[in-house]
Amino acid sequence: MAFVVAFSILFNIFLGLILFWLLKKLKETKQKAEEIRQKQVFWEETLYQLEIPVFIVDQTEEIFWQNKISLSLFGDLRGKRFATVLEEIRTKNWEVKTYLSRQGKKVYVFIDNSEKEMFKKSYTLALSYLSHEIKTPFTILRGYAEKLEGEILSLNQYTQIHDYFVTFKNALERIERLVSKLFTSLEYLVKELPLKKERFDLSLALEDVIFWIRPLCEDKNISLEVDLPESVWIEGDKDWLMQAFLNPLENAVKFTPKNGKITVKAYTRENQMINILIKDEGPGVNPKDLPFLGMPFFKSSADKGLGFGLFITKKVVEAHNGKVKFSLPLQGGLEVLIELPMS
C-alpha cells in the first residue's frame, strides 16, 4: 500500500514537472512568435514608407504585398503575377533589384535611374565644356612660350635666363599633363569603358606589363618575383586589362623601399577563374582605410597622385565580370588580388 502511495506521489510530481516544462516552452514559443511578428511589422512598416517602389511575391510569383509609393505609382497590383506586371510598368528608367527573404519570398525593389542619367548627361556636358575652356589657354601659353624661348636664345647673355625659362616650361607642361589626366579619369566616373574584347593569352600580356615595370624596380634595386602559368586564355580588352595590371604594380614599386621585393603571381582556380596577385613590401594602409581603396579620389597619406589608378583598375576588372580585393598581410605591405573569368 505504501508503495502505491509513493508511486502515485512521484507520478504526480513527474506530471507536474512535465506540465511546468510544457508551459515554459509554450511561453517561450509565444515570446519568439511575438518577436518575429514585431520584426515583421517593423520591416513591413519601414518598407511601406520607403520612397522607392517595393513588391513582395510568394512562391507562385504572385504579388501579395506592395508599399505605399508603388500603390501610388502603379495602383493595386496584388494578386497579379509579377512577370506580367513587370512587362507593363518596366521602362528604361527603372532598374529592378531582387532580394530573397528567409521565408523563400522574393522582394523586388524598383530604382529610378532617370535622375542618375540626367546627372550623367549634365556632368558630361560640364566636363566637356571645362576641358575645352582649359585647353584653350594652355594652347596660347604653349605658343607664347615657344616664341619667348626663341627670343631668349637670340640674346647674347641668355644662359641663366634660359635655365629659368626651361624650369617654367617644364612646370607648365607638367600642369598640362596632370590636368589632362584628371579630365580623362573624371570621364570614367560617368562613362562606360569603351571595351574591344578579343581572345588573348593573359600570361603574355602580364609578361609585357612586367617588361615595362622591371626598369623601375632596377632603379630601386627591388627584386621582382614572378610566377606565371605557361598559358592562360581569356576574353577581354587587352589594352585596358594591361593598364589595370600596371596601376597596382606602379603603386607597388612606388611604396616598396629600396632593396625590397614585389611578388607577382597568377594561378587558375577550379571555378574557371584566374587570380593575379600583386604583393609589395610597402607601408600598406591603415586597416580602417582598406574598404576605400579603389574609390575615386581616395589615396593613402603617402600617395601624391590623384587617387585614380586603383579606381581605373577596379572599373576595368568589374567591366570584365571580375573582382579586385585588397588585404594587409601579417608581414606588412599590401596585397592586390584581381579575379577574372577564363574563356
N, C-alpha and C positions, 0 to 999 in steps of 0.2 A: 504493500500500500504506500509506504514511504517513497519507494522507487517511482511509483506512478505520479505522486505529487511533485517529486523533484523534477521528473521528466517534463511534467506539464509547465512548471515554473520556467525551466530552461527553454522550452519550446516557445513560451510566450515572450521571453526575453529576446530570443532569436528573431521571432516575428516582429517585435518592436524595433530591433536594430535594422532589419530589412526595410521596414516601413520608414524609419528615420532616414535611411540611406536613399530610398526612393524619393522621399520628399525633398531631400537636399539636392539630388540630381535634377528633380523637376524644377526646383527654384533656380539652379544654375542654368538649366536649359532656357527657362523663361528670361533670365538676365541676358544670356547670349543672344536670344532671339530679339530682345528689345534693343540691344546694342547694334545688331545687324540692321534692324528696322530704322533706328536713329541715323545710322550711317547712310542707309539708302535714301532716307528723307533728306539728309544734308546734301548728298550728291545730286539728287534729283532737283532740289531747290536751287543749288548752285548752277547746275546745267540749265535749269529752266530760265534763270535770269541772265545767262551768258549772252553777250551781244553778237554771237555768231550762230548760224543755224546748226542744230544738233538733232539727229534722228537715232532712235534705238530700234533695232529689229530683232525678231526672235529667230529660232532655228529654221523656220519656213521662209525667212527673208521678208516677212510682212512687218510693216511699221506698226508698233504698238505704243510708241511714245515719241513726242517731239516737243521742243522747247518753245518759249514764248515768241522769239524772233522768227522762228521757222513757220509758226502758225500765222504770224503777221505777213510774212513774205509770200508763202506758198499756199496758205489755207490748211484745213484739217486733212491730212493725208493718212491718218491712222486706218489700218485695215487693208491698205494697198501694198502691193509688192514694191519693194524699194527699187529694183532694177527698172520697172516700168516708170516709176516716178522720176528716176534719175535721168532717163532719156528725155523727159518732158521739161525738166527745170534746169538741166545742166547746160551751161554756156561756157564760152572760152574764159570768162572771168572767174568761174568757180573752180577751186581746187578741192578735191574730196579726200579727206584723211580718214582711214579706217582703224578702229581700235577694237580689241576683243576683250570682253569682260570675263571675270572668273566663272560666271554662270553660263558661259558659252554664247552670250548675246553679243551682237556687233553694234558698235557705236560709230555712226558716220558724222563727221564734222565738216561743214562747208566753210571754206575760207575764200573771201572775196579778194581776188587779185587785181581788181581794176585800179585801186589806189596805188598798189605797188607798180603796176605798169605805167601809170601816169607819172609816178616818181622817177622811174627809169628813163622815160622819154624826156622829162624836164631836166634830169641830171645829165643825160647825154647831150642835150642841146646846150646847156650851160657849159659843159666841159669842152665841147667843140668850139664854142664862142671864145672862152678864155684861152684855149690852146692857140686859136688863130690870132687873138689880140696880143698874146705874149710873144709869138713867133715874129711878129712884125717889128717891134723894137729891137729884138735880138738881131734880126737881119740888118737893120740900119746900123746898129752898133758894130757888127762884124765888118760892114762895108767901110765905115769911117776908120775903124781900127786898121784895116789893110792900107788905107790911104795915109794914115798917120805913120804907120811903120815905114812906108816908102819915103816920107818926108824926113823921118829921123835918120834913115840910112844915107840920105843925101848930105847930111851935115858932116863937118869935119870932125867935131868932137861929139861923137854920139854914143860911145861905149856905155857909159853909166846910164844915160837916158834910155838907151835901147834895153838894157837889163831890167830897168823899172817897167818898161813897156811890155816886155815879154812876160814878166810876172803878172801884170794886169791882164794881158791877153789870155794867159793860161787860166787865170781865175775866172774870166768871163766865159771861156769855153767849158770849164767845169760846171759853172752855174747852169749853162745851157743844157749840158748833158743831164744834170740832175733834174731840171725842170721837165725835160723831155721824158726821162724815165718815170718821173712822178705821174705825168699825164697818161703815159702808156699804161702804167699799173692801175691808175684810177679807172680806166675804161673797163677793166675786167671785174670791177665791183658790180657793174650793172649789165655787162655784156656777156654773152656766151662765148666760150673759146671757139675759134674757127678751126675745128679739128679736120684733118685729112687722114683718115685711117688707112693703114696698109698692114700687111703681114710682114714682120721683120724679126730678126734674131736679137733678142734682148741682150744676150751676152756680148755680142759685138758692139751694140750701142753703148753698153756700160764701159767696155774697153776704150771706146772713143772718148767718153767723158773723163775717164781716168787719165788718158793721154794728155788732156788739156789741164788737168789738175795737178799732175805729177811735178811740173816745174815749180809750182807754188809750194809744194811740200819740200822740194830740194832746197829752196831758198831759206827755209826754217829748219832744215835737217830733220824733217818729220818722216818717220818710216811709214810706208803705206802698205798695209797687209790686205791683199786682195784674194778672195776665194770665190770664183765664179764657175757655174756649171759650163760644160763644154758647149751646149747649145740649148736655148730655150726660145720658142717661137710664141709671140703674142701678136695681137691685132690692136693697132692704135696709131696715134700721130707720133711718129718717131722724133721729130724735132721738138715738140712740146714736152714729151717724156724725158728727152735728154736734158732739157732745161730744168725739169722737175728734179732730176737726179743731181744736176750741177749745183743748184741752190744750196741744199743742205751740206754738200761736200765743200763748197766755198766757205760756209759757216764753220765747218769742222776745222778747216785749215786756219781760218781767222782766229779761232778761240783756242786751238791746241797750242801749248807753249813750245818753244824750240826744243828739239830732241825728243818730242813726244811721238805718239803713234795714233794713226787713224786706221780703222778696220772697215773694209767694205766686203760684205758677204751677200751672195744671192743663193737661194735654195728653194726648191719646189716643195709643195705640200700635197697631201693626199686629196684635199678638196679642190684640186685643179687651180690652186693659187700659187703665185710665186712671191717670195718675200725678198726684199732688198733691204739689208740692214747697214746703216752707216753709224759708226760709233767713234766718238772722239775722246780726248783726254783734257778737254777744256774745263772751265769752272761750272758748266751746266747752268741751270736756272734755279731760282727759288721754287721749291715744291708747290707753293700756292699759285705760282705763275704758269705751271705746266699746262693747265687747261686752256690757256690763252695763246699758246704757241700755234701759229698758223692763221691767226686772226690779222686782218689788215691793220697796219699802223702799230701793232704791238711789237716791241723789241725788248731784249734784256738791257739792263743798265750799261753793259759793256758794248752793246751794239751801236755803231754810229750810222747805220744805214737807215732806210726808210721803213723797214719792217714789212716789206712786200715779198721777200724771197720765199719764205715758207708758206705765205698765203698763196702765191702762184703755184708752188709745188702741190699744196693741198687741193687747190681748184683743179689742176690738171689731172691729178690722180683720181679725184672723185668723178671727173668727167669721163674717166675710163672704167667706172664702176669699181674703183679700188678704195683703199683707206690709207691714211697716214696716222701713225701712232708715235707718241713721244714718251720716253721714260728716262728715269735717272738711275743708272746702275749704282750698286753699292760702292764700287771702286772709284766713282766720280765720273764726270763728263756727261755727255748727252747721247742717247740712242734715238735714232730716227728709223722707224720701221715703215716701209712702203709695201703695201699688199696690192697685187694686181692679178686679175684673172688671166690664165693662159688660154690661148686659142686652141 
